[in-house]
């Protein structure tokens, strides 16, 4: 009887809590009084939450970008009121404001956000448009991350459009709803006069919102972006969206992307759409970010959701989340007809060379790179290349090797595509992310072989990729040669400074490294030739200078000595570099026309064309 009463009491309590939360209403209004000064005016209305005080919180990072960005630093003028009377406000943590509401049922909170950082992951506002990256704009009452909310956008007087993946509130202009704050934080908002167009693909309506102009051809983009969507949907067997939004920011020089549940934000170069390289690069970016609507947003490491918006969310699986996505963009570009087999295999060989040529790949594993994204991946310094490797690059290589291993083991019956689809469906069924052990188990289930040694070498270890072996499965020959045969290298990078060449990095084991040439050293002369004279014959398009491009260095041989005069902290000293052979390699892949039937089967499955 006691147990029954306890259970009944618990049910009543939970029902009461749920009912109380259901009565709470949270709404935002965002306006722009001074867009030229880069400000958003935010009003947060909370009703039905009668408490002594309410803590409202702002996330310190944004999912998909693994860095504590401290968005709260851009908030100013935070104040609160109830029934027209000011309420006491106290900041109790770096990202938490406590509003002493005295059980008021209706609270109004106002604050301003300064937004002036151009990237796909941060808010930016000027007189031409506003890009609202939600984690840096909106706050939420503590403990109510699962509560619904509405957002009303009041565009600046010269703006006429709002683009977002959030559904509209029926009958209300520029007003949108989010079922919970995870959805709100995952739905960027573009406000302005963006150029918008639509296309259908895989039964899904897609909208493209272009800001910043550009020489793009809308009709061509509709056709080509649809091809990529169709190829990606074919791998997973279903498209989880009814609507998808591409927000594209076109700049003089732009790049990068950030994935969301039913949208993405892309950075692009406005005048590169009419060049072969520029257009293919844009389509590759589209392919990469669109693939994330499965891989990362739904097929995800268990640590990446539900999110802790106050702290780092650590995972060892970003090599799958981002690295495999980098690999798959190559497959989609090939399958959609924007590359040929030769370009495909050489592109992948180039990716392998990038890892081989990065000294840090000998020290940091793919899993460690994933875990250290918060402290190294998004905060690189001049020595990062010597101690770390990008999980994008290392993960892409692992994807190549794993795909070929699976195809070869199953004689062309299965591929990494089958693993990705199965893991997507598993996450969908279990309604949670995967563990590293679960991912490995699925790879072994699909392939029918053990991947324990593979994990030891390539995922958790730092063994160089056995690319000759793996490419041979598909009848692809790979030759390796020195990147600059017969030419010496210093191992130092530099840029122009007022009084010479400032060293910006040195490579582990290089001549510069061993001679003790330091970052921030200023080169005054090389073999008694002043920097001014040394660079006089060069046509510099950027302040970066390759020492190997200087005639005084280029004419030397491997083993020669280069004498430098440098200033370090204002003190002049001499450093001698004994020039070495370039340790970097270049890979060239060719498809063997005389490949065996088994190899041709692997190649066909691998490419999927």
PyMOL commands that set and color helices and strands:
alter all, ss='L'
color gray80, all
select helices_A, chain A and resi 2-23+35-37+71-74+134-136+181-185+218-236+276-291+318-335+341-356+359-362+366-374+384-387+391-409+416-430+436-447+452-459+467-472+511-515+531-534+547-549+551-554+597-607
alter helices_A, ss='H'
color red, helices_A
select strands_A, chain A and resi 25-31+39-47+54-58+75-82+85-93+96-100+106-114+124-125+130-132+139-141+149-154+161-164+167-168+175-178+189-192+195-201+204-211+243-251+257-259+263-269+476-482+488-489+492-497+500-506+522-526+529-530+544-546+561-568+571-578+580-581+585-591
alter strands_A, ss='S'
color yellow, strands_A
deselect
rebuild
show_as cartoon
